[in-house]
Amino acid sequence: MLISKKIYERIQEKRKILDLLRPLNQLQLQALKEEFFIEYVYNSTSIEGNTLTLNETRLVLQEGITIGGKSLREHLDVTNQREAMGWIEGFIIEKRKIKEADILTLHGITLKGISDYWAGRYKTSQNRVAGSRLIPTPPYKVSSEIKNLVYCLKKNPKKYNPIELAAFAHHDLARIHPFVDGNGRTARLLCNLILIQGGYPPIIIRAKERKKYFDYLEKAHFGNLRVFVDFIALRVEESLIQYLSVFTKTTKKNELLPLSIIAKETPYSQEYLSLLARKGVLSVTKISGVWHTTREYVEEYMKKVKKKAKKT
């Protein structure tokens, strides 16, 4: 197993709780999805340099408003990503298996109106990844390597669980770098498609985590897939926490609170809890850029610390 056992166990516990709550309230689910789509689109495009703020992205997607001083490309970038997530929803409903044409379709939507010639088409000349030592797959090998990736997704002999498979697919598509533009956005879409197929909620890789994200992706390209798998896994846990906060009755124990508030009720400082969050030791999620957790999750961590202390 590539994924950290501790993280995977926490994820499975949360997933079991969420599964017990199914069928989910459709009104709550739709509201949650809409907010997710806005945050996902904002962060995924921001990672690639889009300058629209979260609120501006919200206005473009919900109100169809054009933001003054922002380029047409930036507007198309966010509307295209919203359309791509909608396409994924339809794909999941149809219960189809991923084919090479589907990856090309996701890329085609990503570059629609931005670069119509290259939308859904592989590169024809060698490209580079800025700031990376990686030498992407040469053009003449791209189609065969994408076909191999699709084969791995289709014939995965339970070598990977859905989280590991999603992380692997993201890394492999980014490694191949098959397109002139839109490689990162397409890789993140493919990652979410595989997670949803596996019964997990979609994830958000935040623009503020851009450096960490690229660092872990670079390590995956050069043989250390584990760190990238855990990075994706922690994003899955964050999404599960947000889903549970919406669909479970709020109590004192499971109320999501900022670490600054939780710290006042524990022996730990806010800084220490933040360190645990960054290390993936404490179950957390980000809301408006601030780490949140529950009293219950902190209690679970404290019990594990006491149990470990007794053994030593």
N, C-alpha and C positions, 0 to 999 in steps of 0.2 A: 504494500500500500504506500503510495507516494504522499498522501495527505497525512498531516500530523494526527495521530490517534486521538489526542485530547480534543483537538478542534472538531474532528469528525464526530466524536461521541456527543459533544455539545450540540452540533448541528442536528444529529439524528434525534436527540431528545426534543428539540424545538420543533422539528418536522413532525414528529409523532403527535405532539400537542396540536399543531395546526391541522393535521389530517383528521383528528378527532372532531374538529370544529366544522368540517365540511358537511353539507354544502355551505359555502360562505354566503353571507348576505350580499346580494348582487349590487345594491345601491352603495354599500360601503366599499365593495370591491372595485366598482367603477370609479369612485372618487379616489381611492388609493392608486389605481392604475393611472388615472389622469395626472395626479401629482407626480407619480414616479416618472411618467413619460417626459414631463417638463424638466425634471431634475436630470434625468438620463441624457436627454438631448443637449441641455445646457453644458453638462460636464464633458460628454463625449466630443462635442464640437470645440469646447474651450481647450481641451487637451491638444487639439490640432491648430490652435491659434485664433479661433473665432472670438471676437471682442464683445459680442452681445452679452449683457449681464443676465443674471437669472430672471430678474423682473422683466427685462426687455424680451427675453426668450418667451416668457409667459404671455406677454402681450401679443407677440407675433403668432404664437400657436393658438391661443384662446380667442383673441379678438381680431386676428388678421391685420394688425396694425403694422405699418411700415415705420421703422425707427430712423429718424433723421440722423445723417452723418454716418450711417452704417451701409456697407456695400450690399449690392444685390446678391452677391455670392454668399455673404453671411446669412442673409435671410433664407436663401434657398437651402443652405447647409442645414439649418434647424428644421425647416419644413420637410426636407427629404428624410432626415433621421426619424422624424415623427411618423412619416409614411412607412418607412422601413419597419418600425416597431409594429405598426398596424398590419403590415404584410406578414410578419412573424406570427401574430395572433391568428390570422387566417390559416397559415401553414400548420399550426398546432391543431386547430380544429379539424383539419382534413386528415390528421394523423399520417402524414406522409414521411418518407425517409429522405434524408438530405442527399441531394445529387449535385454534381458539378454545376449544373444550370442554375441551381438555387443560390449558390455562392455568387455567381455572375449576376443574378437578379438583384441580390442585396447590394452589390456594388453598383449596378445600374441605377438603382433608386438613389443611392448615396450621391452619385455625380450628375443626376438628372438636372438639366438646365445650367449646370456649372461647367461641365465638359462633356457634351453629348457624344462627341466622337469617341472618347475613351470610356464612357459609361458602359459597364458590362463587358469590357474588352481587355484582354491581357496586354501587358507591356510588350514592346517590340525592340527595346534597347535596354542595356544594363542600367539599373538604378542603384542608389545607395540609401542607407538609413542614416540620417543626420545624427552625429554624436555616438555612433555605434561602430564596433569593430567588425560587425557582421557584413559579409559579402552575400547579398541575396542571390537566389537561384537565377541563373541566366535565362533569358527569354525562351530559348529553344527547349528548355526542360520544364517550364512552368506548367503546361497542361498536364504532363505525365505526373508531376508531383502533386498537383491539386487532385488528380484522379486517385492517387495513392492515399491522400488525406481522406477523401470521401470513402474509399474502400475501408480504411481504418475505422472510420465512424460507423460504417455499416456492419462490418464484420468484427467489431471489438469483442474479443473472446473473454469478456468480463475481466480483462486486464486492468481496466480503469473503471471506477464508479463514475456517475454522471459529472460530478464536480471535477474530477481528474481529467475526464475526457474533454470537458469544456475548456479547461486550462490548456491542455495539450493542443486542441484545435486552434485556440487563439494564438498560442506560441508558434505553431507550425505555419499558419497562414501568414503571420507577421514575418517569420523566417524566410518563407518563400518570396514574400513581397511581390505578388504577381501583377500589381497594378501600378500605373504611372502616378496615381493619386488615390487616396481613400482607403489605403491598406489598413490603418488602425481602426477607422470607423467600421469597416467591414468585419474585421477580426472581433471587435467587441459585440457586434450584432450576432455573429456566428456563435460566440461564447454564450450569449443569452438564449439563443435559439436552443442550444443543446441543454442548457440548464432547465429551461421550461419543459422540454421534452422529457427530462428526467424527473419531473415533478417538483422542481424547486422554483422559488420566485426569481424573477430577473434581478440582476445586480447593477449597481452604479459604481464605476471607477471614477473617483472624484478628481477634478483638475488640480486640487491642492495636493493630491498624492502623486502628481505626474512624475516627479523625479524617482520616487520609490517604485512606482509602477514600471518605469522604463529600466531602472536598475535590475529589478527582478526578472523582467522580460529578457534583458541582456544575459543574465545568468542562465536562464532557460535555454537560450540559443547556444550557449557554450557548455551544455551538459548538466546543469543543475536545475532540473524541472521542479524539484520539490519546493523550492522557495516561492516559485510562481504559483504553484498549486495552492499553497497555504495562503498566499495573498488573495487569490480568487475565493478560496474557502471562507476567509474572514469577511469578504464582501457578501457571500451567501448568508452567513450568520447575521450580518447587519440587516439584510433584507427580511430574514425570518423574524427577527426581533420587532421590526416595524410592522410586519403583518400581524404578529401576535398582539401588539399593542392596540391594533385597530379592532381585532375580532374577539378579544377576550375582555371580560368584565374587569375594569380597573379596580385594583385593591391597593392597599398601602404597600404590599410586598412587591407587586408587579408594575407599579407606576414608574414610567420612564422619567428619570430626573437627571439634570446635569451633574457631572462628577463633582463640581464645586459644592453642590448641596449634599450629595451622598457622602462626601468626605467628612462633613461635620458630624455625621452619625457613626463614623467608624474610627478605628485606630490609625487609619491611613490618611496621608495628605492628598490633596488634589493632584499634585505632581506625581506621587507614587501611583495613584490610580490611572493617571494618564500613561505612565510608563507601562503598566500592566496591559492597558488597552493597545498600545503600540506593539507590544510583544505578542499580542493575541492570546494572552493568558486569561483576561477578563472579558466576559460577554458584553459587548457594547455596540452602539449604533450611533451614527452622526445625524443630528437634526439641526438644520441651518448652520452647519459647520462646527457644531459643538458636540463633544462626546457625551452620550447619555447611557445610563445603565439603570438597573433596578436594585432595590435592597436585597431581593431574592438572589440575584446573580452575585452580589458581593458576599452574601452569606455562604453561598456555595463555594466560592473561592476560599473564604476563611476556613470552612470545614475541611477542605482539601489540604490547606496549609497545616492545620492542627493534626490531621491524619498522617501527613508526611513526617511531621515532627515526632510523633509517637513512634514511628517505625525506626527513626534514627536515634 
